[in-house]
Amino acid sequence: MTFGFVAKHRGIWPVDVLGEALGVSRSGVYAWRTRPHSLRARTDVQILGTIRTSFALSDRTYGARRMVDEVRDAGHVCGRQRAARLMRSAALWARPRRRARPQDDGVRAVHAIAPNVLDRQFTAPAPDQKWVADFKYLWTAEGWLFVAAVLDLFSRRVVGWSMHATMTTQLVTDALLMAIWRRGAKRGGGQGELLVELVRIGER
């Protein structure tokens, strides 16, 4: 490894400087360059070729554990530590597989589906005339996090939001209740009838 480092960087620093820093002689470096490679080094080159091919065919998802089986199937004698060393030397890092998306197992009644009142008219003449809402799920260190938001189409600002660890009716209801409370407080008006209707929807 030391001689390999010197040979790789000899175009940047003089061999004498590199040899002095690493404790090797100039003659040793040149002897290493002309010395035939060992059987293990030649085998490593063959194994690395197999690893590169299998790594590309796996769409960069195979790690050292699965790569050992591929190398052995190709007829080489190889252990996990050796496969891991060769993969590190070639900068072959397996990327993690995509996490399974959370399942929506909810059952929706026919009357729970609201009519399409907006009809893709995404402009509003004044604040609080048209709201749209949606929710997304994000992966965190503690698991999936569901986030719901309500957007005012006039200002394009989020006027209500909520977060929860599970996908429930309460998630979107809380976001809508926040929007009603915030916008109602700014306008100085009451939203009693709409709040009652939301409570009824949440109880269905």
Rosetta constraint file for C-alpha pairs under 8 A:
AtomPair CA 1 CA 5 HARMONIC 6.13 0.50
AtomPair CA 2 CA 6 HARMONIC 6.44 0.50
AtomPair CA 2 CA 22 HARMONIC 7.20 0.50
AtomPair CA 3 CA 7 HARMONIC 6.18 0.50
AtomPair CA 3 CA 24 HARMONIC 7.96 0.50
AtomPair CA 3 CA 29 HARMONIC 5.79 0.50
AtomPair CA 3 CA 32 HARMONIC 6.88 0.50
AtomPair CA 4 CA 8 HARMONIC 6.05 0.50
AtomPair CA 5 CA 9 HARMONIC 6.23 0.50
AtomPair CA 6 CA 10 HARMONIC 5.69 0.50
AtomPair CA 6 CA 15 HARMONIC 6.78 0.50
AtomPair CA 6 CA 18 HARMONIC 6.16 0.50
AtomPair CA 6 CA 19 HARMONIC 7.20 0.50
AtomPair CA 6 CA 29 HARMONIC 7.45 0.50
AtomPair CA 7 CA 29 HARMONIC 7.54 0.50
AtomPair CA 7 CA 33 HARMONIC 8.00 0.50
AtomPair CA 9 CA 13 HARMONIC 6.41 0.50
AtomPair CA 10 CA 14 HARMONIC 5.75 0.50
AtomPair CA 10 CA 15 HARMONIC 5.64 0.50
AtomPair CA 10 CA 18 HARMONIC 7.72 0.50
AtomPair CA 13 CA 17 HARMONIC 6.70 0.50
AtomPair CA 13 CA 18 HARMONIC 6.68 0.50
AtomPair CA 14 CA 18 HARMONIC 6.42 0.50
AtomPair CA 15 CA 19 HARMONIC 5.87 0.50
AtomPair CA 15 CA 26 HARMONIC 6.57 0.50
AtomPair CA 16 CA 20 HARMONIC 6.06 0.50
AtomPair CA 16 CA 25 HARMONIC 7.62 0.50
AtomPair CA 16 CA 26 HARMONIC 6.14 0.50
AtomPair CA 17 CA 21 HARMONIC 6.21 0.50
AtomPair CA 18 CA 22 HARMONIC 6.12 0.50
AtomPair CA 19 CA 23 HARMONIC 5.61 0.50
AtomPair CA 19 CA 24 HARMONIC 4.65 0.50
AtomPair CA 19 CA 25 HARMONIC 5.55 0.50
AtomPair CA 19 CA 26 HARMONIC 6.32 0.50
AtomPair CA 19 CA 29 HARMONIC 7.99 0.50
AtomPair CA 20 CA 24 HARMONIC 6.34 0.50
AtomPair CA 20 CA 25 HARMONIC 7.26 0.50
AtomPair CA 24 CA 28 HARMONIC 6.65 0.50
AtomPair CA 24 CA 29 HARMONIC 7.37 0.50
AtomPair CA 25 CA 29 HARMONIC 6.48 0.50
AtomPair CA 26 CA 30 HARMONIC 6.58 0.50
AtomPair CA 27 CA 31 HARMONIC 6.01 0.50
AtomPair CA 28 CA 32 HARMONIC 6.04 0.50
AtomPair CA 29 CA 33 HARMONIC 6.40 0.50
AtomPair CA 30 CA 34 HARMONIC 6.47 0.50
AtomPair CA 31 CA 35 HARMONIC 5.91 0.50
AtomPair CA 37 CA 41 HARMONIC 6.02 0.50
AtomPair CA 37 CA 42 HARMONIC 6.49 0.50
AtomPair CA 38 CA 42 HARMONIC 6.31 0.50
AtomPair CA 39 CA 43 HARMONIC 6.11 0.50
AtomPair CA 40 CA 44 HARMONIC 6.06 0.50
AtomPair CA 41 CA 45 HARMONIC 6.48 0.50
AtomPair CA 42 CA 46 HARMONIC 6.64 0.50
AtomPair CA 43 CA 47 HARMONIC 6.14 0.50
AtomPair CA 44 CA 48 HARMONIC 5.91 0.50
AtomPair CA 44 CA 86 HARMONIC 7.49 0.50
AtomPair CA 45 CA 49 HARMONIC 6.33 0.50
AtomPair CA 46 CA 50 HARMONIC 6.60 0.50
AtomPair CA 47 CA 51 HARMONIC 6.19 0.50
AtomPair CA 47 CA 71 HARMONIC 6.65 0.50
AtomPair CA 47 CA 76 HARMONIC 6.95 0.50
AtomPair CA 48 CA 52 HARMONIC 6.10 0.50
AtomPair CA 48 CA 86 HARMONIC 6.39 0.50
AtomPair CA 48 CA 87 HARMONIC 7.61 0.50
AtomPair CA 49 CA 53 HARMONIC 6.40 0.50
AtomPair CA 50 CA 54 HARMONIC 6.19 0.50
AtomPair CA 50 CA 70 HARMONIC 7.81 0.50
AtomPair CA 50 CA 71 HARMONIC 6.36 0.50
AtomPair CA 50 CA 74 HARMONIC 7.42 0.50
AtomPair CA 51 CA 55 HARMONIC 5.83 0.50
AtomPair CA 51 CA 67 HARMONIC 6.80 0.50
AtomPair CA 51 CA 70 HARMONIC 7.64 0.50
AtomPair CA 51 CA 71 HARMONIC 6.79 0.50
AtomPair CA 51 CA 87 HARMONIC 7.57 0.50
AtomPair CA 52 CA 56 HARMONIC 6.24 0.50
AtomPair CA 53 CA 57 HARMONIC 6.29 0.50
AtomPair CA 54 CA 58 HARMONIC 6.08 0.50
AtomPair CA 54 CA 62 HARMONIC 7.91 0.50
AtomPair CA 54 CA 67 HARMONIC 7.46 0.50
AtomPair CA 54 CA 70 HARMONIC 6.95 0.50
AtomPair CA 55 CA 59 HARMONIC 6.59 0.50
AtomPair CA 55 CA 60 HARMONIC 5.23 0.50
AtomPair CA 55 CA 61 HARMONIC 7.06 0.50
AtomPair CA 55 CA 62 HARMONIC 6.01 0.50
AtomPair CA 55 CA 67 HARMONIC 7.83 0.50
AtomPair CA 55 CA 92 HARMONIC 7.83 0.50
AtomPair CA 56 CA 60 HARMONIC 5.68 0.50
AtomPair CA 58 CA 62 HARMONIC 6.05 0.50
AtomPair CA 60 CA 92 HARMONIC 7.95 0.50
AtomPair CA 60 CA 93 HARMONIC 7.48 0.50
AtomPair CA 60 CA 94 HARMONIC 5.40 0.50
AtomPair CA 60 CA 95 HARMONIC 6.21 0.50
AtomPair CA 61 CA 94 HARMONIC 4.79 0.50
AtomPair CA 61 CA 95 HARMONIC 5.37 0.50
AtomPair CA 61 CA 96 HARMONIC 6.63 0.50
AtomPair CA 61 CA 97 HARMONIC 6.94 0.50
AtomPair CA 62 CA 66 HARMONIC 5.79 0.50
AtomPair CA 62 CA 67 HARMONIC 6.08 0.50
AtomPair CA 62 CA 94 HARMONIC 5.68 0.50
AtomPair CA 63 CA 67 HARMONIC 5.95 0.50
AtomPair CA 63 CA 84 HARMONIC 7.89 0.50
AtomPair CA 63 CA 93 HARMONIC 7.31 0.50
AtomPair CA 63 CA 94 HARMONIC 5.35 0.50
AtomPair CA 64 CA 68 HARMONIC 6.19 0.50
AtomPair CA 64 CA 80 HARMONIC 5.93 0.50
AtomPair CA 64 CA 81 HARMONIC 7.80 0.50
AtomPair CA 64 CA 83 HARMONIC 5.65 0.50
AtomPair CA 64 CA 84 HARMONIC 5.08 0.50
AtomPair CA 64 CA 87 HARMONIC 7.51 0.50
AtomPair CA 65 CA 69 HARMONIC 7.55 0.50
AtomPair CA 65 CA 80 HARMONIC 6.02 0.50
AtomPair CA 66 CA 70 HARMONIC 6.90 0.50
AtomPair CA 67 CA 71 HARMONIC 6.23 0.50
AtomPair CA 67 CA 83 HARMONIC 6.96 0.50
AtomPair CA 68 CA 72 HARMONIC 6.12 0.50
AtomPair CA 68 CA 78 HARMONIC 6.54 0.50
AtomPair CA 68 CA 79 HARMONIC 6.34 0.50
AtomPair CA 68 CA 80 HARMONIC 5.84 0.50
AtomPair CA 68 CA 83 HARMONIC 6.36 0.50
AtomPair CA 69 CA 73 HARMONIC 6.02 0.50
AtomPair CA 70 CA 74 HARMONIC 6.40 0.50
AtomPair CA 71 CA 75 HARMONIC 6.81 0.50
AtomPair CA 71 CA 76 HARMONIC 5.84 0.50
AtomPair CA 71 CA 77 HARMONIC 7.67 0.50
AtomPair CA 71 CA 78 HARMONIC 6.87 0.50
AtomPair CA 72 CA 76 HARMONIC 5.01 0.50
AtomPair CA 72 CA 77 HARMONIC 6.07 0.50
AtomPair CA 72 CA 78 HARMONIC 6.55 0.50
AtomPair CA 78 CA 82 HARMONIC 6.32 0.50
AtomPair CA 78 CA 83 HARMONIC 6.79 0.50
AtomPair CA 79 CA 83 HARMONIC 6.31 0.50
AtomPair CA 80 CA 84 HARMONIC 6.06 0.50
AtomPair CA 81 CA 85 HARMONIC 6.11 0.50
AtomPair CA 82 CA 86 HARMONIC 6.24 0.50
AtomPair CA 83 CA 87 HARMONIC 6.12 0.50
AtomPair CA 84 CA 88 HARMONIC 6.13 0.50
AtomPair CA 85 CA 89 HARMONIC 6.21 0.50
AtomPair CA 86 CA 90 HARMONIC 6.30 0.50
AtomPair CA 87 CA 91 HARMONIC 6.00 0.50
AtomPair CA 87 CA 92 HARMONIC 5.02 0.50
AtomPair CA 87 CA 93 HARMONIC 7.19 0.50
AtomPair CA 88 CA 92 HARMONIC 6.06 0.50
AtomPair CA 88 CA 93 HARMONIC 7.31 0.50
AtomPair CA 102 CA 144 HARMONIC 7.88 0.50
AtomPair CA 104 CA 167 HARMONIC 7.74 0.50
AtomPair CA 108 CA 112 HARMONIC 6.34 0.50
AtomPair CA 108 CA 113 HARMONIC 7.73 0.50
AtomPair CA 109 CA 113 HARMONIC 7.40 0.50
AtomPair CA 118 CA 122 HARMONIC 7.57 0.50
AtomPair CA 118 CA 130 HARMONIC 7.90 0.50
AtomPair CA 122 CA 153 HARMONIC 6.41 0.50
AtomPair CA 123 CA 130 HARMONIC 7.93 0.50
AtomPair CA 123 CA 153 HARMONIC 5.98 0.50
AtomPair CA 123 CA 154 HARMONIC 6.42 0.50
AtomPair CA 124 CA 129 HARMONIC 6.26 0.50
AtomPair CA 124 CA 130 HARMONIC 6.12 0.50
AtomPair CA 124 CA 153 HARMONIC 5.86 0.50
AtomPair CA 124 CA 154 HARMONIC 4.89 0.50
AtomPair CA 125 CA 129 HARMONIC 7.40 0.50
AtomPair CA 125 CA 154 HARMONIC 6.65 0.50
AtomPair CA 126 CA 154 HARMONIC 5.91 0.50
AtomPair CA 127 CA 152 HARMONIC 6.96 0.50
AtomPair CA 127 CA 153 HARMONIC 7.75 0.50
AtomPair CA 127 CA 154 HARMONIC 5.34 0.50
AtomPair CA 127 CA 155 HARMONIC 6.82 0.50
AtomPair CA 128 CA 152 HARMONIC 6.31 0.50
AtomPair CA 128 CA 154 HARMONIC 7.39 0.50
AtomPair CA 128 CA 183 HARMONIC 7.56 0.50
AtomPair CA 129 CA 152 HARMONIC 7.86 0.50
AtomPair CA 129 CA 153 HARMONIC 7.94 0.50
AtomPair CA 129 CA 154 HARMONIC 7.62 0.50
AtomPair CA 130 CA 152 HARMONIC 6.19 0.50
AtomPair CA 130 CA 153 HARMONIC 5.76 0.50
AtomPair CA 130 CA 154 HARMONIC 7.31 0.50
AtomPair CA 131 CA 150 HARMONIC 6.54 0.50
AtomPair CA 131 CA 151 HARMONIC 5.51 0.50
AtomPair CA 131 CA 152 HARMONIC 4.71 0.50
AtomPair CA 131 CA 153 HARMONIC 5.89 0.50
AtomPair CA 132 CA 150 HARMONIC 5.70 0.50
AtomPair CA 132 CA 151 HARMONIC 5.26 0.50
AtomPair CA 132 CA 152 HARMONIC 6.69 0.50
AtomPair CA 132 CA 153 HARMONIC 7.16 0.50
AtomPair CA 133 CA 148 HARMONIC 7.27 0.50
AtomPair CA 133 CA 149 HARMONIC 5.60 0.50
AtomPair CA 133 CA 150 HARMONIC 4.31 0.50
AtomPair CA 133 CA 151 HARMONIC 6.08 0.50
AtomPair CA 134 CA 148 HARMONIC 5.75 0.50
AtomPair CA 134 CA 149 HARMONIC 5.80 0.50
AtomPair CA 134 CA 150 HARMONIC 6.85 0.50
AtomPair CA 134 CA 172 HARMONIC 7.93 0.50
AtomPair CA 135 CA 146 HARMONIC 6.88 0.50
AtomPair CA 135 CA 147 HARMONIC 5.33 0.50
AtomPair CA 135 CA 148 HARMONIC 3.95 0.50
AtomPair CA 135 CA 149 HARMONIC 6.18 0.50
AtomPair CA 135 CA 172 HARMONIC 7.49 0.50
AtomPair CA 136 CA 146 HARMONIC 5.76 0.50
AtomPair CA 136 CA 147 HARMONIC 5.37 0.50
AtomPair CA 136 CA 148 HARMONIC 6.51 0.50
AtomPair CA 137 CA 144 HARMONIC 6.36 0.50
AtomPair CA 137 CA 145 HARMONIC 5.46 0.50
AtomPair CA 137 CA 146 HARMONIC 4.34 0.50
AtomPair CA 137 CA 147 HARMONIC 6.13 0.50
AtomPair CA 138 CA 144 HARMONIC 5.64 0.50
AtomPair CA 138 CA 145 HARMONIC 5.17 0.50
AtomPair CA 138 CA 146 HARMONIC 6.44 0.50
AtomPair CA 138 CA 147 HARMONIC 7.81 0.50
AtomPair CA 139 CA 143 HARMONIC 5.77 0.50
AtomPair CA 139 CA 144 HARMONIC 4.66 0.50
AtomPair CA 139 CA 145 HARMONIC 6.24 0.50
AtomPair CA 140 CA 144 HARMONIC 6.00 0.50
AtomPair CA 140 CA 145 HARMONIC 6.77 0.50
AtomPair CA 143 CA 165 HARMONIC 7.90 0.50
AtomPair CA 144 CA 165 HARMONIC 6.36 0.50
AtomPair CA 144 CA 166 HARMONIC 7.87 0.50
AtomPair CA 145 CA 163 HARMONIC 6.92 0.50
AtomPair CA 145 CA 164 HARMONIC 6.07 0.50
AtomPair CA 145 CA 165 HARMONIC 5.00 0.50
AtomPair CA 145 CA 166 HARMONIC 7.27 0.50
AtomPair CA 146 CA 163 HARMONIC 5.60 0.50
AtomPair CA 146 CA 164 HARMONIC 5.31 0.50
AtomPair CA 146 CA 165 HARMONIC 5.95 0.50
AtomPair CA 146 CA 166 HARMONIC 6.51 0.50
AtomPair CA 146 CA 167 HARMONIC 6.41 0.50
AtomPair CA 146 CA 171 HARMONIC 7.85 0.50
AtomPair CA 147 CA 161 HARMONIC 7.23 0.50
AtomPair CA 147 CA 162 HARMONIC 5.83 0.50
AtomPair CA 147 CA 163 HARMONIC 4.53 0.50
AtomPair CA 147 CA 164 HARMONIC 6.68 0.50
AtomPair CA 147 CA 171 HARMONIC 7.64 0.50
AtomPair CA 148 CA 161 HARMONIC 5.41 0.50
AtomPair CA 148 CA 162 HARMONIC 5.32 0.50
AtomPair CA 148 CA 163 HARMONIC 6.42 0.50
AtomPair CA 148 CA 171 HARMONIC 6.52 0.50
AtomPair CA 148 CA 172 HARMONIC 5.69 0.50
AtomPair CA 148 CA 175 HARMONIC 6.13 0.50
AtomPair CA 149 CA 158 HARMONIC 6.53 0.50
AtomPair CA 149 CA 159 HARMONIC 7.68 0.50
AtomPair CA 149 CA 160 HARMONIC 5.66 0.50
AtomPair CA 149 CA 161 HARMONIC 4.21 0.50
AtomPair CA 149 CA 162 HARMONIC 6.66 0.50
AtomPair CA 149 CA 172 HARMONIC 7.62 0.50
AtomPair CA 149 CA 175 HARMONIC 5.89 0.50
AtomPair CA 149 CA 176 HARMONIC 7.86 0.50
AtomPair CA 150 CA 158 HARMONIC 5.60 0.50
AtomPair CA 150 CA 159 HARMONIC 5.77 0.50
AtomPair CA 150 CA 160 HARMONIC 5.00 0.50
AtomPair CA 150 CA 161 HARMONIC 6.19 0.50
AtomPair CA 150 CA 175 HARMONIC 6.46 0.50
AtomPair CA 150 CA 176 HARMONIC 6.43 0.50
AtomPair CA 150 CA 179 HARMONIC 6.79 0.50
AtomPair CA 151 CA 156 HARMONIC 6.12 0.50
AtomPair CA 151 CA 157 HARMONIC 5.57 0.50
AtomPair CA 151 CA 158 HARMONIC 4.43 0.50
AtomPair CA 151 CA 159 HARMONIC 5.85 0.50
AtomPair CA 151 CA 160 HARMONIC 7.32 0.50
AtomPair CA 152 CA 156 HARMONIC 5.27 0.50
AtomPair CA 152 CA 157 HARMONIC 5.60 0.50
AtomPair CA 152 CA 158 HARMONIC 6.40 0.50
AtomPair CA 152 CA 159 HARMONIC 6.54 0.50
AtomPair CA 153 CA 157 HARMONIC 7.49 0.50
AtomPair CA 159 CA 178 HARMONIC 7.50 0.50
AtomPair CA 159 CA 179 HARMONIC 4.92 0.50
AtomPair CA 159 CA 182 HARMONIC 7.08 0.50
AtomPair CA 159 CA 183 HARMONIC 7.30 0.50
AtomPair CA 160 CA 175 HARMONIC 4.91 0.50
AtomPair CA 160 CA 176 HARMONIC 6.03 0.50
AtomPair CA 160 CA 177 HARMONIC 7.43 0.50
AtomPair CA 160 CA 178 HARMONIC 4.91 0.50
AtomPair CA 160 CA 179 HARMONIC 4.04 0.50
AtomPair CA 160 CA 180 HARMONIC 7.79 0.50
AtomPair CA 160 CA 182 HARMONIC 7.60 0.50
AtomPair CA 161 CA 174 HARMONIC 7.22 0.50
AtomPair CA 161 CA 175 HARMONIC 4.13 0.50
AtomPair CA 161 CA 176 HARMONIC 7.27 0.50
AtomPair CA 161 CA 178 HARMONIC 6.71 0.50
AtomPair CA 161 CA 179 HARMONIC 7.43 0.50
AtomPair CA 162 CA 171 HARMONIC 6.19 0.50
AtomPair CA 162 CA 172 HARMONIC 7.14 0.50
AtomPair CA 162 CA 174 HARMONIC 5.98 0.50
AtomPair CA 162 CA 175 HARMONIC 4.86 0.50
AtomPair CA 163 CA 171 HARMONIC 6.61 0.50
AtomPair CA 164 CA 171 HARMONIC 6.30 0.50
AtomPair CA 167 CA 171 HARMONIC 6.66 0.50
AtomPair CA 168 CA 172 HARMONIC 7.55 0.50
AtomPair CA 169 CA 173 HARMONIC 6.18 0.50
AtomPair CA 169 CA 202 HARMONIC 6.41 0.50
AtomPair CA 170 CA 174 HARMONIC 5.83 0.50
AtomPair CA 170 CA 202 HARMONIC 6.91 0.50
AtomPair CA 171 CA 175 HARMONIC 6.70 0.50
AtomPair CA 172 CA 176 HARMONIC 6.33 0.50
AtomPair CA 173 CA 177 HARMONIC 6.06 0.50
AtomPair CA 173 CA 198 HARMONIC 7.19 0.50
AtomPair CA 173 CA 202 HARMONIC 6.94 0.50
AtomPair CA 174 CA 178 HARMONIC 6.12 0.50
AtomPair CA 175 CA 179 HARMONIC 6.37 0.50
AtomPair CA 176 CA 180 HARMONIC 6.25 0.50
AtomPair CA 177 CA 181 HARMONIC 6.08 0.50
AtomPair CA 177 CA 195 HARMONIC 7.32 0.50
AtomPair CA 177 CA 198 HARMONIC 7.98 0.50
AtomPair CA 178 CA 182 HARMONIC 5.98 0.50
AtomPair CA 179 CA 183 HARMONIC 5.95 0.50
AtomPair CA 180 CA 184 HARMONIC 5.59 0.50
AtomPair CA 180 CA 191 HARMONIC 6.98 0.50
AtomPair CA 181 CA 185 HARMONIC 5.90 0.50
AtomPair CA 181 CA 191 HARMONIC 7.79 0.50
AtomPair CA 182 CA 186 HARMONIC 6.35 0.50
AtomPair CA 183 CA 187 HARMONIC 6.21 0.50
AtomPair CA 184 CA 188 HARMONIC 5.85 0.50
AtomPair CA 184 CA 189 HARMONIC 5.27 0.50
AtomPair CA 184 CA 190 HARMONIC 6.08 0.50
AtomPair CA 184 CA 191 HARMONIC 6.53 0.50
AtomPair CA 185 CA 189 HARMONIC 6.58 0.50
AtomPair CA 185 CA 190 HARMONIC 7.85 0.50
AtomPair CA 191 CA 195 HARMONIC 6.14 0.50
AtomPair CA 192 CA 196 HARMONIC 6.27 0.50
AtomPair CA 193 CA 197 HARMONIC 6.37 0.50
AtomPair CA 194 CA 198 HARMONIC 6.23 0.50
AtomPair CA 195 CA 199 HARMONIC 6.27 0.50
AtomPair CA 196 CA 200 HARMONIC 6.37 0.50
AtomPair CA 197 CA 201 HARMONIC 6.27 0.50
AtomPair CA 198 CA 202 HARMONIC 6.16 0.50
AtomPair CA 199 CA 203 HARMONIC 6.31 0.50
AtomPair CA 200 CA 204 HARMONIC 6.60 0.50
